[in-house]
Amino acid sequence: MSYLVIFAFVAILGSLGAALFFMLKGGDSTQAKQGRMAKALTVRIGVSVVLFVCVLVAWKLGYIHPTGLPVGK
């Protein structure tokens, strides 16, 4: 399960980097650049939602447990 979370974080950062690359890349038409940037950001949002759902499912199945904050005495 931890490998899935690590992979999802890397995928999120990769798609965010791809969006930045397409935004800053010169020489392309503005329409094509915006299309690739929008697709990269859409992938990032999709992977983020999948990661959030995986964390919720893991919590429901008992794979992870909330520990809470320590209470001061």
C-alpha positions as CSV (number, residue, x, y, z in Angstrom):
1,M,0.0,0.0,0.0
2,S,2.8,2.4,0.8
3,Y,4.3,1.8,-2.7
4,L,1.0,2.9,-4.2
5,V,1.0,6.1,-2.2
6,I,4.6,6.9,-3.1
7,F,3.8,6.2,-6.8
8,A,0.8,8.5,-6.7
9,F,2.8,11.3,-5.1
10,V,5.4,11.0,-7.8
11,A,2.8,10.9,-10.5
12,I,1.2,14.1,-9.1
13,L,4.5,15.9,-9.0
14,G,5.4,14.6,-12.5
15,S,2.1,15.8,-14.1
16,L,2.5,19.2,-12.3
17,G,6.0,19.4,-13.7
18,A,4.7,18.5,-17.2
19,A,2.1,21.3,-17.0
20,L,4.8,23.8,-16.0
21,F,7.0,22.6,-18.9
22,F,4.2,23.0,-21.4
23,M,3.3,26.4,-20.0
24,L,6.9,27.7,-20.3
25,K,7.9,25.9,-23.6
26,G,8.3,28.4,-26.4
27,G,7.8,27.9,-30.2
28,D,4.3,26.2,-30.1
29,S,1.0,27.8,-30.8
30,T,-0.8,29.1,-27.8
31,Q,-3.8,26.8,-28.4
32,A,-1.7,23.6,-28.5
33,K,0.3,24.7,-25.5
34,Q,-2.8,25.3,-23.5
35,G,-4.3,22.0,-24.5
36,R,-1.3,20.0,-23.3
37,M,-1.1,22.0,-20.1
38,A,-4.8,21.5,-19.4
39,K,-4.4,17.7,-20.0
40,A,-1.4,17.5,-17.6
41,L,-3.3,19.4,-14.9
42,T,-6.3,17.1,-15.5
43,V,-4.1,14.1,-14.9
44,R,-2.8,15.6,-11.7
45,I,-6.3,16.2,-10.4
46,G,-7.3,12.7,-11.3
47,V,-4.3,11.1,-9.6
48,S,-4.9,13.3,-6.5
49,V,-8.6,12.2,-6.3
50,V,-7.5,8.5,-6.7
51,L,-4.9,8.9,-3.9
52,F,-7.5,10.5,-1.6
53,V,-10.0,7.6,-2.3
54,C,-7.2,5.0,-1.7
55,V,-6.4,6.6,1.7
56,L,-10.1,6.5,2.6
57,V,-10.5,2.9,1.6
58,A,-7.3,1.9,3.5
59,W,-8.7,3.6,6.6
60,K,-12.1,1.9,6.2
61,L,-10.4,-1.5,5.7
62,G,-8.2,-1.0,8.8
63,Y,-4.9,-0.8,6.9
64,I,-4.1,2.6,8.4
65,H,-5.2,4.0,11.8
66,P,-5.5,7.6,12.9
67,T,-3.3,8.4,15.9
68,G,-4.5,11.9,16.6
69,L,-2.5,14.6,18.3
70,P,-1.0,14.0,21.8
71,V,-3.0,15.8,24.5
72,G,-1.0,18.0,26.8
73,K,-1.2,17.1,30.5
